[in-house]
Amino acid sequence: MAPALILSMQHCLLWSYAQIWQLGASVYGLSTQSTEYQREVVSRLHLPYTLLSDPALCFIHAFSLPTFEASGQTLAKRVTLVCRDRKIEKVFYPVFPRIKTQTK
């Protein structure tokens, strides 16, 4: 079975979707926001992957994923999970583009 990736949008910037799909992987986004909000986001941003909604935090709590509070909402921090055959093979956290600077 091909691996499934659960990625943050920011992490996907490091990969092209073509590269991910060529590996035979599936890509999903996960968010604590409502399904209605996510439909709007997918439409507005033209996301090429399925965005999953977890407003009850079931998946988030089951896997002890990190969260933070903002504007009275509990949101998921950026995490990338690489899963194969119903097992998590690799976790990338924290996920953010690293900016390299040169000092003289």
Backbone hydrogen bonds, N-H to C=O, Kabsch-Sander energy under -0.5 kcal/mol:
donor,donor_aa,acceptor,acceptor_aa,energy
4,A,83,C,-3.1
5,L,26,S,-3.8
6,I,81,L,-2.4
7,L,5,L,-0.6
7,L,28,Y,-2.0
12,C,8,S,-1.8
13,L,9,M,-0.8
13,L,10,Q,-0.8
14,L,11,H,-1.9
15,W,12,C,-1.3
20,I,16,S,-1.8
21,W,17,Y,-2.9
22,Q,18,A,-2.3
23,L,19,Q,-1.0
23,L,20,I,-0.8
24,G,21,W,-1.8
25,A,20,I,-1.5
26,S,3,P,-1.4
28,Y,5,L,-2.1
29,G,50,T,-2.7
31,S,52,L,-2.1
38,Q,34,S,-2.3
39,R,35,T,-2.4
40,E,36,E,-1.7
41,V,37,Y,-2.1
42,V,38,Q,-2.9
43,S,39,R,-2.2
44,R,40,E,-2.9
45,L,41,V,-2.9
46,H,42,V,-1.0
47,L,42,V,-1.2
50,T,27,V,-0.9
52,L,29,G,-4.0
52,L,50,T,-0.6
54,D,31,S,-2.9
57,L,54,D,-1.7
61,H,57,L,-2.8
62,A,58,C,-2.4
63,F,59,F,-1.8
64,S,61,H,-1.1
65,L,60,I,-2.7
68,F,75,L,-2.3
70,A,73,Q,-2.4
73,Q,70,A,-2.1
75,L,68,F,-3.1
75,L,73,Q,-0.6
77,K,66,P,-2.6
80,T,92,F,-2.1
81,L,6,I,-2.1
82,V,90,K,-2.8
83,C,4,A,-3.1
83,C,81,L,-0.6
84,R,87,K,-2.8
87,K,84,R,-1.4
89,E,82,V,-3.3
89,E,87,K,-0.7
90,K,82,V,-1.5
92,F,80,T,-3.0
93,Y,91,V,-0.6
95,V,78,R,-0.7
96,F,94,P,-0.6
100,K,98,R,-0.6
